[in-house]
């Protein structure tokens, strides 16, 4: 089995990195990457995914994150 990194990871223009996950029942959650790893964030941040200055990270970029 090949494990691929989560590609639902984004970077905003200000440099904030966040990821969006979907649970088994379809519930969405958001986490931001900080000094202490991934931390829960307000679900309202999901809207940042569609901001014109937010980019979705590639699998290669996700693997390079300091986590």
MIMARTI-910349 format. One record per residue: residue number from 0; z, y, x of N, C-alpha, C, O in turn. Coordinates in steps of 0.001 Angstrom, whole numbers, plus 500000, padded with zeros to 6 digits. Layout:
# residues N
<site><i>NUM</i><n_zz>Z</n_zz><n_yy>Y</n_yy><n_xx>X</n_xx><ca_zz>Z</ca_zz><ca_yy>Y</ca_yy><ca_xx>X</ca_xx><c_zz>Z</c_zz><c_yy>Y</c_yy><c_xx>X</c_xx><o_zz>Z</o_zz><o_yy>Y</o_yy><o_xx>X</o_xx></site>
...
***
This chain:
# residues 67
<site><i>0</i><n_zz>500000</n_zz><n_yy>498824</n_yy><n_xx>500845</n_xx><ca_zz>500000</ca_zz><ca_yy>500000</ca_yy><ca_xx>500000</ca_xx><c_zz>500000</c_zz><c_yy>501242</c_yy><c_xx>500893</c_xx><o_zz>500732</o_zz><o_yy>501297</o_yy><o_xx>501881</o_xx></site>
<site><i>1</i><n_zz>499196</n_zz><n_yy>502220</n_yy><n_xx>500552</n_xx><ca_zz>499114</ca_zz><ca_yy>503467</ca_yy><ca_xx>501297</ca_xx><c_zz>499929</c_zz><c_yy>504522</c_yy><c_xx>500558</c_xx><o_zz>499745</o_zz><o_yy>504724</o_yy><o_xx>499358</o_xx></site>
<site><i>2</i><n_zz>500823</n_zz><n_yy>505189</n_yy><n_xx>501269</n_xx><ca_zz>501631</ca_zz><ca_yy>506251</ca_yy><ca_xx>500672</ca_xx><c_zz>500989</c_zz><c_yy>507574</c_yy><c_xx>501020</c_xx><o_zz>500746</o_zz><o_yy>507866</o_yy><o_xx>502191</o_xx></site>
<site><i>3</i><n_zz>500714</n_zz><n_yy>508378</n_yy><n_xx>500002</n_xx><ca_zz>500130</ca_zz><ca_yy>509694</ca_yy><ca_xx>500237</ca_xx><c_zz>501155</c_zz><c_yy>510752</c_yy><c_xx>499882</c_xx><o_zz>501960</o_zz><o_yy>510549</o_yy><o_xx>498974</o_xx></site>
<site><i>4</i><n_zz>501143</n_zz><n_yy>511873</n_yy><n_xx>500578</n_xx><ca_zz>502107</ca_zz><ca_yy>512930</ca_yy><ca_xx>500271</ca_xx><c_zz>501789</c_zz><c_yy>513599</c_yy><c_xx>498949</c_xx><o_zz>500652</o_zz><o_yy>513580</o_yy><o_xx>498478</o_xx></site>
<site><i>5</i><n_zz>502813</n_zz><n_yy>514188</n_yy><n_xx>498363</n_xx><ca_zz>502653</ca_zz><ca_yy>514928</ca_yy><ca_xx>497115</ca_xx><c_zz>501748</c_zz><c_yy>516126</c_yy><c_xx>497367</c_xx><o_zz>502023</o_zz><o_yy>516938</o_yy><o_xx>498251</o_xx></site>
<site><i>6</i><n_zz>500682</n_zz><n_yy>516240</n_yy><n_xx>496605</n_xx><ca_zz>499789</ca_zz><ca_yy>517381</ca_yy><ca_xx>496782</ca_xx><c_zz>499955</c_zz><c_yy>518406</c_yy><c_xx>495665</c_xx><o_zz>499091</o_zz><o_yy>519258</o_yy><o_xx>495462</o_xx></site>
<site><i>7</i><n_zz>501062</n_zz><n_yy>518319</n_yy><n_xx>494946</n_xx><ca_zz>501396</ca_zz><ca_yy>519348</ca_yy><ca_xx>493968</ca_xx><c_zz>502337</c_zz><c_yy>520354</c_yy><c_xx>494633</c_xx><o_zz>503325</o_zz><o_yy>520800</o_yy><o_xx>494050</o_xx></site>
<site><i>8</i><n_zz>501993</n_zz><n_yy>520686</n_yy><n_xx>495861</n_xx><ca_zz>502788</ca_zz><ca_yy>521613</ca_yy><ca_xx>496667</ca_xx><c_zz>501953</c_zz><c_yy>522864</c_yy><c_xx>496883</c_xx><o_zz>500761</o_zz><o_yy>522785</o_yy><o_xx>497181</o_xx></site>
<site><i>9</i><n_zz>502594</n_zz><n_yy>524026</n_yy><n_xx>496729</n_xx><ca_zz>501886</ca_zz><ca_yy>525299</ca_yy><ca_xx>496747</ca_xx><c_zz>502557</c_zz><c_yy>526279</c_yy><c_xx>497695</c_xx><o_zz>503741</o_zz><o_yy>526145</o_yy><o_xx>498004</o_xx></site>
<site><i>10</i><n_zz>501783</n_zz><n_yy>527278</n_yy><n_xx>498162</n_xx><ca_zz>502315</ca_zz><ca_yy>528371</ca_yy><ca_xx>498977</ca_xx><c_zz>501883</c_zz><c_yy>529683</c_yy><c_xx>498332</c_xx><o_zz>500704</o_zz><o_yy>529891</o_yy><o_xx>498043</o_xx></site>
<site><i>11</i><n_zz>502857</n_zz><n_yy>530560</n_yy><n_xx>498112</n_xx><ca_zz>502552</ca_zz><ca_yy>531868</ca_yy><ca_xx>497543</ca_xx><c_zz>502135</c_zz><c_yy>532825</c_yy><c_xx>498653</c_xx><o_zz>502266</o_zz><o_yy>532512</o_yy><o_xx>499836</o_xx></site>
<site><i>12</i><n_zz>501641</n_zz><n_yy>533971</n_yy><n_xx>498268</n_xx><ca_zz>501220</ca_zz><ca_yy>534979</ca_yy><ca_xx>499246</ca_xx><c_zz>502387</c_zz><c_yy>535422</c_yy><c_xx>500124</c_xx><o_zz>502184</o_zz><o_yy>535800</o_yy><o_xx>501278</o_xx></site>
<site><i>13</i><n_zz>503605</n_zz><n_yy>535380</n_yy><n_xx>499589</n_xx><ca_zz>504777</ca_zz><ca_yy>535787</ca_yy><ca_xx>500364</ca_xx><c_zz>505275</c_zz><c_yy>534672</c_yy><c_xx>501289</c_xx><o_zz>506204</o_zz><o_yy>534884</o_yy><o_xx>502068</o_xx></site>
<site><i>14</i><n_zz>504654</n_zz><n_yy>533469</n_yy><n_xx>501206</n_xx><ca_zz>505034</ca_zz><ca_yy>532370</ca_yy><ca_xx>502084</ca_xx><c_zz>505992</c_zz><c_yy>531360</c_yy><c_xx>501479</c_xx><o_zz>506344</o_zz><o_yy>530375</o_yy><o_xx>502129</o_xx></site>
<site><i>15</i><n_zz>506417</n_zz><n_yy>531590</n_yy><n_xx>500242</n_xx><ca_zz>507314</ca_zz><ca_yy>530640</ca_yy><ca_xx>499598</ca_xx><c_zz>506552</c_zz><c_yy>529352</c_yy><c_xx>499291</c_xx><o_zz>505436</o_zz><o_yy>529386</o_yy><o_xx>498772</o_xx></site>
<site><i>16</i><n_zz>507165</n_zz><n_yy>528230</n_yy><n_xx>499616</n_xx><ca_zz>506557</ca_zz><ca_yy>526928</ca_yy><ca_xx>499355</ca_xx><c_zz>507343</c_zz><c_yy>526274</c_yy><c_xx>498227</c_xx><o_zz>508573</o_zz><o_yy>526212</o_yy><o_xx>498255</o_xx></site>
<site><i>17</i><n_zz>506604</n_zz><n_yy>525788</n_yy><n_xx>497238</n_xx><ca_zz>507255</ca_zz><ca_yy>525112</ca_yy><ca_xx>496122</ca_xx><c_zz>506417</c_zz><c_yy>523925</c_yy><c_xx>495682</c_xx><o_zz>505215</o_zz><o_yy>523855</o_yy><o_xx>495938</o_xx></site>
<site><i>18</i><n_zz>507088</n_zz><n_yy>522991</n_yy><n_xx>495011</n_xx><ca_zz>506373</ca_zz><ca_yy>521835</ca_yy><ca_xx>494486</ca_xx><c_zz>506744</c_zz><c_yy>521620</c_yy><c_xx>493028</c_xx><o_zz>507845</o_zz><o_yy>521947</o_yy><o_xx>492583</o_xx></site>
<site><i>19</i><n_zz>505795</n_zz><n_yy>521065</n_yy><n_xx>492310</n_xx><ca_zz>505967</ca_zz><ca_yy>520780</ca_yy><ca_xx>490891</ca_xx><c_zz>505886</c_zz><c_yy>519271</c_yy><c_xx>490724</c_xx><o_zz>504953</o_zz><o_yy>518631</o_yy><o_xx>491209</o_xx></site>
<site><i>20</i><n_zz>506862</n_zz><n_yy>518714</n_yy><n_xx>490040</n_xx><ca_zz>506903</ca_zz><ca_yy>517273</ca_yy><ca_xx>489795</ca_xx><c_zz>506946</c_zz><c_yy>517014</c_yy><c_xx>488302</c_xx><o_zz>507479</o_zz><o_yy>517817</o_yy><o_xx>487536</o_xx></site>
<site><i>21</i><n_zz>506383</n_zz><n_yy>515888</n_yy><n_xx>487896</n_xx><ca_zz>506407</ca_zz><ca_yy>515493</ca_yy><ca_xx>486499</ca_xx><c_zz>507147</c_zz><c_yy>514175</c_yy><c_xx>486379</c_xx><o_zz>506808</o_zz><o_yy>513194</o_yy><o_xx>487041</o_xx></site>
<site><i>22</i><n_zz>508164</n_zz><n_yy>514162</n_yy><n_xx>485525</n_xx><ca_zz>508943</ca_zz><ca_yy>512954</ca_yy><ca_xx>485320</ca_xx><c_zz>508201</c_zz><c_yy>511944</c_yy><c_xx>484461</c_xx><o_zz>507121</o_zz><o_yy>512234</o_yy><o_xx>483947</o_xx></site>
<site><i>23</i><n_zz>508772</n_zz><n_yy>510774</n_yy><n_xx>484307</n_xx><ca_zz>508152</ca_zz><ca_yy>509705</ca_yy><ca_xx>483527</ca_xx><c_zz>507897</c_zz><c_yy>510100</c_yy><c_xx>482074</c_xx><o_zz>506934</o_zz><o_yy>509640</o_yy><o_xx>481461</o_xx></site>
<site><i>24</i><n_zz>508752</n_zz><n_yy>510943</n_yy><n_xx>481535</n_xx><ca_zz>508599</ca_zz><ca_yy>511372</ca_yy><ca_xx>480143</ca_xx><c_zz>507787</c_zz><c_yy>512655</c_yy><c_xx>480021</c_xx><o_zz>507686</o_zz><o_yy>513223</o_yy><o_xx>478933</o_xx></site>
<site><i>25</i><n_zz>507210</n_zz><n_yy>513115</n_yy><n_xx>481122</n_xx><ca_zz>506362</ca_zz><ca_yy>514299</ca_yy><ca_xx>481077</ca_xx><c_zz>507072</c_zz><c_yy>515610</c_yy><c_xx>481369</c_xx><o_zz>506438</o_zz><o_yy>516665</o_yy><o_xx>481348</o_xx></site>
<site><i>26</i><n_zz>508358</n_zz><n_yy>515572</n_yy><n_xx>481637</n_xx><ca_zz>509111</ca_zz><ca_yy>516794</ca_yy><ca_xx>481932</ca_xx><c_zz>508736</c_zz><c_yy>517309</c_yy><c_xx>483318</c_xx><o_zz>508634</o_zz><o_yy>516543</o_yy><o_xx>484276</o_xx></site>
<site><i>27</i><n_zz>508535</n_zz><n_yy>518617</n_yy><n_xx>483403</n_xx><ca_zz>508185</ca_zz><ca_yy>519242</ca_yy><ca_xx>484678</ca_xx><c_zz>509422</c_zz><c_yy>519802</c_yy><c_xx>485356</c_xx><o_zz>510345</o_zz><o_yy>520271</o_yy><o_xx>484690</o_xx></site>
<site><i>28</i><n_zz>509441</n_zz><n_yy>519754</n_yy><n_xx>486674</n_xx><ca_zz>510514</ca_zz><ca_yy>520370</ca_yy><ca_xx>487448</ca_xx><c_zz>509895</c_zz><c_yy>521066</c_yy><c_xx>488653</c_xx><o_zz>508799</o_zz><o_yy>520726</o_yy><o_xx>489099</o_xx></site>
<site><i>29</i><n_zz>510629</n_zz><n_yy>522051</n_yy><n_xx>489166</n_xx><ca_zz>510152</ca_zz><ca_yy>522833</ca_yy><ca_xx>490300</ca_xx><c_zz>511229</c_zz><c_yy>522822</c_yy><c_xx>491372</c_xx><o_zz>512421</o_zz><o_yy>522908</o_yy><o_xx>491079</o_xx></site>
<site><i>30</i><n_zz>510784</n_zz><n_yy>522715</n_yy><n_xx>492622</n_xx><ca_zz>511688</ca_zz><ca_yy>522808</ca_yy><ca_xx>493771</ca_xx><c_zz>511041</c_zz><c_yy>523711</c_yy><c_xx>494806</c_xx><o_zz>509822</o_zz><o_yy>523712</o_yy><o_xx>494980</o_xx></site>
<site><i>31</i><n_zz>511883</n_zz><n_yy>524484</n_yy><n_xx>495492</n_xx><ca_zz>511389</ca_zz><ca_yy>525326</ca_yy><ca_xx>496579</ca_xx><c_zz>511876</c_zz><c_yy>524746</c_yy><c_xx>497900</c_xx><o_zz>512928</o_zz><o_yy>524111</o_yy><o_xx>497966</o_xx></site>
<site><i>32</i><n_zz>511098</n_zz><n_yy>524973</n_yy><n_xx>498944</n_xx><ca_zz>511468</ca_zz><ca_yy>524500</ca_yy><ca_xx>500269</ca_xx><c_zz>512198</c_zz><c_yy>525601</c_yy><c_xx>501010</c_xx><o_zz>511660</o_zz><o_yy>526688</o_yy><o_xx>501223</o_xx></site>
<site><i>33</i><n_zz>513426</n_zz><n_yy>525311</n_yy><n_xx>501401</n_xx><ca_zz>514233</ca_zz><ca_yy>526278</ca_yy><ca_xx>502131</ca_xx><c_zz>514814</c_zz><c_yy>525661</c_yy><c_xx>503388</c_xx><o_zz>514399</o_zz><o_yy>524584</o_yy><o_xx>503816</o_xx></site>
<site><i>34</i><n_zz>515768</n_zz><n_yy>526346</n_yy><n_xx>503968</n_xx><ca_zz>516406</ca_zz><ca_yy>525881</ca_yy><ca_xx>505206</ca_xx><c_zz>517087</c_zz><c_yy>524525</c_yy><c_xx>505053</c_xx><o_zz>517194</o_zz><o_yy>523765</o_yy><o_xx>506015</o_xx></site>
<site><i>35</i><n_zz>517544</n_zz><n_yy>524228</n_yy><n_xx>503848</n_xx><ca_zz>518271</ca_zz><ca_yy>522980</ca_yy><ca_xx>503601</ca_xx><c_zz>517410</c_zz><c_yy>521946</c_yy><c_xx>502893</c_xx><o_zz>517944</o_zz><o_yy>521024</o_yy><o_xx>502276</o_xx></site>
<site><i>36</i><n_zz>516107</n_zz><n_yy>522077</n_yy><n_xx>502967</n_xx><ca_zz>515211</ca_zz><ca_yy>521128</ca_yy><ca_xx>502318</ca_xx><c_zz>514800</c_zz><c_yy>521606</c_yy><c_xx>500933</c_xx><o_zz>514822</o_zz><o_yy>522803</o_yy><o_xx>500648</o_xx></site>
<site><i>37</i><n_zz>514431</n_zz><n_yy>520675</n_yy><n_xx>500084</n_xx><ca_zz>513982</ca_zz><ca_yy>521003</ca_yy><ca_xx>498733</ca_xx><c_zz>515173</c_zz><c_yy>521301</c_yy><c_xx>497836</c_xx><o_zz>516128</o_zz><o_yy>520527</o_yy><o_xx>497779</o_xx></site>
<site><i>38</i><n_zz>515108</n_zz><n_yy>522436</n_yy><n_xx>497133</n_xx><ca_zz>516168</ca_zz><ca_yy>522866</ca_yy><ca_xx>496231</ca_xx><c_zz>515590</c_zz><c_yy>523104</c_yy><c_xx>494840</c_xx><o_zz>514465</o_zz><o_yy>523587</o_yy><o_xx>494705</o_xx></site>
<site><i>39</i><n_zz>516353</n_zz><n_yy>522768</n_yy><n_xx>493815</n_xx><ca_zz>515911</ca_zz><ca_yy>523017</ca_yy><ca_xx>492437</ca_xx><c_zz>515627</c_zz><c_yy>524497</c_yy><c_xx>492239</c_xx><o_zz>516299</o_zz><o_yy>525357</o_yy><o_xx>492808</o_xx></site>
<site><i>40</i><n_zz>514623</n_zz><n_yy>524776</n_yy><n_xx>491425</n_xx><ca_zz>514225</ca_zz><ca_yy>526156</ca_yy><ca_xx>491148</ca_xx><c_zz>513963</c_zz><c_yy>526281</c_yy><c_xx>489651</c_xx><o_zz>513785</o_zz><o_yy>525274</o_yy><o_xx>488966</o_xx></site>
<site><i>41</i><n_zz>513939</n_zz><n_yy>527506</n_yy><n_xx>489142</n_xx><ca_zz>513674</ca_zz><ca_yy>527705</ca_yy><ca_xx>487716</ca_xx><c_zz>512296</c_zz><c_yy>527161</c_yy><c_xx>487323</c_xx><o_zz>511310</o_zz><o_yy>527362</o_yy><o_xx>488032</o_xx></site>
<site><i>42</i><n_zz>512250</n_zz><n_yy>526475</n_yy><n_xx>486192</n_xx><ca_zz>510996</ca_zz><ca_yy>525884</ca_yy><ca_xx>485731</ca_xx><c_zz>509944</c_zz><c_yy>526956</c_yy><c_xx>485442</c_xx><o_zz>508750</o_zz><o_yy>526656</o_yy><o_xx>485443</o_xx></site>
<site><i>43</i><n_zz>510354</n_zz><n_yy>528169</n_yy><n_xx>485202</n_xx><ca_zz>509424</ca_zz><ca_yy>529265</ca_yy><ca_xx>484959</ca_xx><c_zz>508528</c_zz><c_yy>529569</c_yy><c_xx>486153</c_xx><o_zz>507501</o_zz><o_yy>530234</o_yy><o_xx>486015</o_xx></site>
<site><i>44</i><n_zz>508918</n_zz><n_yy>529082</n_yy><n_xx>487314</n_xx><ca_zz>508098</ca_zz><ca_yy>529305</ca_yy><ca_xx>488512</ca_xx><c_zz>506790</c_zz><c_yy>528520</c_yy><c_xx>488465</c_xx><o_zz>505898</o_zz><o_yy>528755</o_yy><o_xx>489281</o_xx></site>
<site><i>45</i><n_zz>506669</n_zz><n_yy>527600</n_yy><n_xx>487526</n_xx><ca_zz>505444</ca_zz><ca_yy>526806</ca_yy><ca_xx>487404</ca_xx><c_zz>504234</c_zz><c_yy>527715</c_yy><c_xx>487258</c_xx><o_zz>503148</o_zz><o_yy>527388</o_yy><o_xx>487739</o_xx></site>
<site><i>46</i><n_zz>504413</n_zz><n_yy>528848</n_yy><n_xx>486601</n_xx><ca_zz>503309</ca_zz><ca_yy>529780</ca_yy><ca_xx>486404</ca_xx><c_zz>502723</c_zz><c_yy>530320</c_yy><c_xx>487698</c_xx><o_zz>501584</o_zz><o_yy>530788</o_yy><o_xx>487711</o_xx></site>
<site><i>47</i><n_zz>503483</n_zz><n_yy>530264</n_yy><n_xx>488786</n_xx><ca_zz>502970</ca_zz><ca_yy>530740</ca_yy><ca_xx>490077</ca_xx><c_zz>501785</c_zz><c_yy>529915</c_yy><c_xx>490561</c_xx><o_zz>501012</o_zz><o_yy>530372</o_yy><o_xx>491403</o_xx></site>
<site><i>48</i><n_zz>501638</n_zz><n_yy>528697</n_yy><n_xx>490032</n_xx><ca_zz>500515</ca_zz><ca_yy>527839</ca_yy><ca_xx>490459</ca_xx><c_zz>499169</c_zz><c_yy>528495</c_yy><c_xx>490190</c_xx><o_zz>498215</o_zz><o_yy>528287</o_yy><o_xx>490940</o_xx></site>
<site><i>49</i><n_zz>499087</n_zz><n_yy>529280</n_yy><n_xx>489135</n_xx><ca_zz>497793</ca_zz><ca_yy>529856</ca_yy><ca_xx>488744</ca_xx><c_zz>497602</c_zz><c_yy>531284</c_yy><c_xx>489245</c_xx><o_zz>496579</o_zz><o_yy>531910</o_yy><o_xx>488967</o_xx></site>
<site><i>50</i><n_zz>498583</n_zz><n_yy>531797</n_yy><n_xx>489981</n_xx><ca_zz>498426</ca_zz><ca_yy>533145</ca_yy><ca_xx>490546</ca_xx><c_zz>497255</c_zz><c_yy>533134</c_yy><c_xx>491531</c_xx><o_zz>497093</o_zz><o_yy>532172</o_yy><o_xx>492282</o_xx></site>
<site><i>51</i><n_zz>496442</n_zz><n_yy>534186</n_yy><n_xx>491538</n_xx><ca_zz>495263</ca_zz><ca_yy>534197</ca_yy><ca_xx>492410</ca_xx><c_zz>495584</c_zz><c_yy>534125</c_yy><c_xx>493895</c_xx><o_zz>494724</o_zz><o_yy>533736</o_yy><o_xx>494686</o_xx></site>
<site><i>52</i><n_zz>496783</n_zz><n_yy>534485</n_yy><n_xx>494291</n_xx><ca_zz>497145</ca_zz><ca_yy>534467</ca_yy><ca_xx>495712</ca_xx><c_zz>497934</c_zz><c_yy>533222</c_yy><c_xx>496115</c_xx><o_zz>498338</o_zz><o_yy>533096</o_yy><o_xx>497271</o_xx></site>
<site><i>53</i><n_zz>498159</n_zz><n_yy>532300</n_yy><n_xx>495175</n_xx><ca_zz>498859</ca_zz><ca_yy>531051</ca_yy><ca_xx>495468</ca_xx><c_zz>497825</c_zz><c_yy>529979</c_yy><c_xx>495783</c_xx><o_zz>496819</o_zz><o_yy>529845</o_yy><o_xx>495086</o_xx></site>
<site><i>54</i><n_zz>498083</n_zz><n_yy>529221</n_yy><n_xx>496838</n_xx><ca_zz>497158</ca_zz><ca_yy>528149</ca_yy><ca_xx>497224</ca_xx><c_zz>497858</c_zz><c_yy>526796</c_yy><c_xx>497147</c_xx><o_zz>499049</o_zz><o_yy>526677</o_yy><o_xx>497433</o_xx></site>
<site><i>55</i><n_zz>497097</n_zz><n_yy>525789</n_yy><n_xx>496760</n_xx><ca_zz>497602</ca_zz><ca_yy>524421</ca_yy><ca_xx>496734</ca_xx><c_zz>497406</c_zz><c_yy>523838</c_yy><c_xx>498127</c_xx><o_zz>496317</o_zz><o_yy>523926</o_yy><o_xx>498695</o_xx></site>
<site><i>56</i><n_zz>498456</n_zz><n_yy>523245</n_yy><n_xx>498675</n_xx><ca_zz>498383</ca_zz><ca_yy>522684</ca_yy><ca_xx>500016</ca_xx><c_zz>497665</c_zz><c_yy>521340</c_yy><c_xx>499998</c_xx><o_zz>497770</o_zz><o_yy>520572</o_yy><o_xx>499042</o_xx></site>
<site><i>57</i><n_zz>496948</n_zz><n_yy>521079</n_yy><n_xx>501058</n_xx><ca_zz>496286</ca_zz><ca_yy>519786</ca_yy><ca_xx>501210</ca_xx><c_zz>497313</c_zz><c_yy>518747</c_yy><c_xx>501645</c_xx><o_zz>498427</o_zz><o_yy>519090</o_yy><o_xx>502042</o_xx></site>
<site><i>58</i><n_zz>496931</n_zz><n_yy>517480</n_yy><n_xx>501567</n_xx><ca_zz>497830</ca_zz><ca_yy>516407</ca_yy><ca_xx>502002</ca_xx><c_zz>498206</c_zz><c_yy>516585</c_yy><c_xx>503464</c_xx><o_zz>499356</o_zz><o_yy>516353</o_yy><o_xx>503839</o_xx></site>
<site><i>59</i><n_zz>497267</n_zz><n_yy>516988</n_yy><n_xx>504283</n_xx><ca_zz>497538</ca_zz><ca_yy>517202</ca_yy><ca_xx>505714</ca_xx><c_zz>498559</c_zz><c_yy>518328</c_yy><c_xx>505906</c_xx><o_zz>499460</o_zz><o_yy>518208</o_yy><o_xx>506736</o_xx></site>
<site><i>60</i><n_zz>498426</n_zz><n_yy>519413</n_yy><n_xx>505151</n_xx><ca_zz>499367</ca_zz><ca_yy>520527</ca_yy><ca_xx>505256</ca_xx><c_zz>500759</c_zz><c_yy>520101</c_yy><c_xx>504798</c_xx><o_zz>501757</o_zz><o_yy>520501</o_yy><o_xx>505397</o_xx></site>
<site><i>61</i><n_zz>500831</n_zz><n_yy>519301</n_yy><n_xx>503751</n_xx><ca_zz>502127</ca_zz><ca_yy>518821</ca_yy><ca_xx>503244</ca_xx><c_zz>502813</c_zz><c_yy>517967</c_yy><c_xx>504300</c_xx><o_zz>504025</o_zz><o_yy>518075</o_yy><o_xx>504484</o_xx></site>
<site><i>62</i><n_zz>502067</n_zz><n_yy>517126</n_yy><n_xx>504992</n_xx><ca_zz>502665</ca_zz><ca_yy>516277</ca_yy><ca_xx>506024</ca_xx><c_zz>503238</c_zz><c_yy>517093</c_yy><c_xx>507179</c_xx><o_zz>504139</o_zz><o_yy>516623</o_yy><o_xx>507875</o_xx></site>
<site><i>63</i><n_zz>502737</n_zz><n_yy>518293</n_yy><n_xx>507394</n_xx><ca_zz>503209</ca_zz><ca_yy>519148</ca_yy><ca_xx>508493</ca_xx><c_zz>504436</c_zz><c_yy>519983</c_yy><c_xx>508118</c_xx><o_zz>505005</o_zz><o_yy>520655</o_yy><o_xx>508978</o_xx></site>
<site><i>64</i><n_zz>504849</n_zz><n_yy>519950</n_yy><n_xx>506850</n_xx><ca_zz>506001</ca_zz><ca_yy>520744</ca_yy><ca_xx>506427</ca_xx><c_zz>507261</c_zz><c_yy>520244</c_yy><c_xx>507115</c_xx><o_zz>507393</o_zz><o_yy>519050</o_yy><o_xx>507383</o_xx></site>
<site><i>65</i><n_zz>508191</n_zz><n_yy>521156</n_yy><n_xx>507401</n_xx><ca_zz>509440</ca_zz><ca_yy>520781</ca_yy><ca_xx>508090</ca_xx><c_zz>510465</c_zz><c_yy>520170</c_yy><c_xx>507146</c_xx><o_zz>511524</o_zz><o_yy>520755</o_yy><o_xx>506919</o_xx></site>
<site><i>66</i><n_zz>510165</n_zz><n_yy>519017</n_yy><n_xx>506603</n_xx><ca_zz>511097</ca_zz><ca_yy>518375</ca_yy><ca_xx>505665</ca_xx><c_zz>511476</c_zz><c_yy>517000</c_yy><c_xx>506124</c_xx><o_zz>512252</o_zz><o_yy>516317</o_yy><o_xx>505454</o_xx></site>
***
